[in-house]
Amino acid sequence: MAVPRNALKKWEKVREFALGLPGAAEEFPWGESVAKVNKKVFVFLGVSDGSYPMGVTVKLKDGTSHAHALTAPGAEPAGYGLGRSGWVRIPVEPQGAPAAELLCDWVEESYRVVAPKRLIAELDAR
């Protein structure tokens, strides 16, 4: 199944943003892309090969952004019990899916939940 070009470009923009955050690194547990900081995942990027609908999964502790993220088409609390901790899976392909800029805001919020204070200070100094 081919991934729509606009969805792929949006996903790549979000991935690039995530990996540009201080101390961020990409790993591939379970065969899918994740961005970690200090050995902790702050965004699940999934796969970009079309084998599974493209999306990002972020941890949103702020009630407002968490509720907002859940209004995106097809968005849902993340599986494996992660939803109870504030993780939300947001598809990037559907009509009306959030823009890359908003997804990047959510990625940054998720990063701030798990990153050590010194890296958050580095980010704020940029």
Summary of the structure (lengths in Angstrom):
residues: 126
radius of gyration: 13.6
end to end distance: 39.5
largest distance: 42.2
contacts: 389
relative contact order: 0.21
helix: 43%
strand: 22%
